[in-house]
Amino acid sequence: MKLNKTIFAMLLSLFLFLPIVSYAAGEGTLSVSTVSGSKLGYSLYWNSGQGNVKIERSTDGTNFASIGETTLNYFVDFNVEKGISYTYRVNVAGKMITSSASDLSAGASVISDIRVESGTASKSEASVVLYFKTDKLSKSQIFYGESEAYSSQTEIDNSLNQSHTIFLEKLTPNATYHFKIKILDKNDQNPTESADQLFTTPALANETSVLQIIIKALTDAFAGFASWFTS
């Protein structure tokens, strides 16, 4: 069916003058994370917006300065310094959203959530597993012994972590040990130590002697023979 030219012209005119509707992303969130690698930087990500998005940064949370703009929904900021906290904000579809970031590998750290789980005990040795957390990325070392003199220590774990797992072995079974945790930042500075902690190693399992194994085998054999003989 062919449209009347007048009707077609009216429809076309109506379409051309309709306002363009854009669906703005809600207030959304601005995610900021540390860039992996040897160079310190922060990666920003937000809900998609339309047009240029301006990125601003502040070191006091109040006074912001523009650091760039993009038509994408992410931005990487490498122009940062160690030990400084930054607050970022972006204008996404008319909505201003903010988020903060700080260097998680510099400065003193806080130790928390210390716990010890029993490992194994075999022959004359036992083991345990230590778990703890730090609020910054930290290196760690454990000092331990059967007194607060701490006769042993682990090598420094140079991997930077916030969740730490340390395996201690060659311990005396069923014995009480003292230990403390020492952490350092990535530059081997700002040492922090925990208070003295205690754990008890697992006891040796009951071991069956060779003679006991032989006696049990003979007992089972004679019991079976007697059952067969009387049946």
DAMOTA-V330829 format. One record per residue. N is the residue number from 0. PHI is phi as a letter, one per 20 degrees, with the letter a starting at -180 (* if undefined). Layout:
# DAMOTA-V330829
n:N phi:PHI
n:N phi:PHI
This chain:
# DAMOTA-V330829
n:0 phi:*
n:1 phi:e
n:2 phi:e
n:3 phi:f
n:4 phi:g
n:5 phi:f
n:6 phi:f
n:7 phi:f
n:8 phi:f
n:9 phi:f
n:10 phi:f
n:11 phi:f
n:12 phi:f
n:13 phi:f
n:14 phi:f
n:15 phi:f
n:16 phi:d
n:17 phi:f
n:18 phi:f
n:19 phi:f
n:20 phi:e
n:21 phi:d
n:22 phi:e
n:23 phi:f
n:24 phi:f
n:25 phi:f
n:26 phi:g
n:27 phi:m
n:28 phi:c
n:29 phi:d
n:30 phi:e
n:31 phi:c
n:32 phi:c
n:33 phi:f
n:34 phi:f
n:35 phi:f
n:36 phi:p
n:37 phi:f
n:38 phi:e
n:39 phi:f
n:40 phi:a
n:41 phi:c
n:42 phi:d
n:43 phi:d
n:44 phi:b
n:45 phi:b
n:46 phi:f
n:47 phi:g
n:48 phi:c
n:49 phi:d
n:50 phi:m
n:51 phi:f
n:52 phi:d
n:53 phi:e
n:54 phi:d
n:55 phi:c
n:56 phi:c
n:57 phi:c
n:58 phi:d
n:59 phi:c
n:60 phi:m
n:61 phi:c
n:62 phi:e
n:63 phi:d
n:64 phi:c
n:65 phi:f
n:66 phi:c
n:67 phi:q
n:68 phi:b
n:69 phi:b
n:70 phi:e
n:71 phi:e
n:72 phi:d
n:73 phi:b
n:74 phi:b
n:75 phi:d
n:76 phi:d
n:77 phi:d
n:78 phi:e
n:79 phi:c
n:80 phi:c
n:81 phi:f
n:82 phi:m
n:83 phi:d
n:84 phi:e
n:85 phi:c
n:86 phi:d
n:87 phi:d
n:88 phi:b
n:89 phi:c
n:90 phi:d
n:91 phi:d
n:92 phi:l
n:93 phi:n
n:94 phi:d
n:95 phi:e
n:96 phi:c
n:97 phi:c
n:98 phi:a
n:99 phi:d
n:100 phi:b
n:101 phi:b
n:102 phi:f
n:103 phi:e
n:104 phi:d
n:105 phi:c
n:106 phi:n
n:107 phi:f
n:108 phi:d
n:109 phi:d
n:110 phi:e
n:111 phi:b
n:112 phi:l
n:113 phi:f
n:114 phi:b
n:115 phi:c
n:116 phi:d
n:117 phi:f
n:118 phi:e
n:119 phi:c
n:120 phi:c
n:121 phi:b
n:122 phi:l
n:123 phi:d
n:124 phi:c
n:125 phi:c
n:126 phi:b
n:127 phi:b
n:128 phi:c
n:129 phi:d
n:130 phi:c
n:131 phi:a
n:132 phi:c
n:133 phi:c
n:134 phi:f
n:135 phi:c
n:136 phi:f
n:137 phi:b
n:138 phi:e
n:139 phi:b
n:140 phi:b
n:141 phi:d
n:142 phi:d
n:143 phi:b
n:144 phi:r
n:145 phi:e
n:146 phi:b
n:147 phi:f
n:148 phi:f
n:149 phi:l
n:150 phi:f
n:151 phi:c
n:152 phi:b
n:153 phi:e
n:154 phi:f
n:155 phi:f
n:156 phi:e
n:157 phi:e
n:158 phi:f
n:159 phi:e
n:160 phi:c
n:161 phi:d
n:162 phi:d
n:163 phi:d
n:164 phi:c
n:165 phi:c
n:166 phi:d
n:167 phi:d
n:168 phi:c
n:169 phi:l
n:170 phi:e
n:171 phi:f
n:172 phi:f
n:173 phi:l
n:174 phi:c
n:175 phi:e
n:176 phi:d
n:177 phi:e
n:178 phi:b
n:179 phi:b
n:180 phi:d
n:181 phi:c
n:182 phi:c
n:183 phi:c
n:184 phi:e
n:185 phi:f
n:186 phi:e
n:187 phi:m
n:188 phi:d
n:189 phi:l
n:190 phi:f
n:191 phi:c
n:192 phi:c
n:193 phi:e
n:194 phi:f
n:195 phi:f
n:196 phi:c
n:197 phi:c
n:198 phi:b
n:199 phi:d
n:200 phi:f
n:201 phi:f
n:202 phi:e
n:203 phi:f
n:204 phi:f
n:205 phi:f
n:206 phi:e
n:207 phi:e
n:208 phi:f
n:209 phi:f
n:210 phi:f
n:211 phi:f
n:212 phi:f
n:213 phi:f
n:214 phi:f
n:215 phi:f
n:216 phi:f
n:217 phi:f
n:218 phi:f
n:219 phi:f
n:220 phi:f
n:221 phi:f
n:222 phi:f
n:223 phi:f
n:224 phi:f
n:225 phi:f
n:226 phi:f
n:227 phi:f
n:228 phi:f
n:229 phi:e
n:230 phi:e
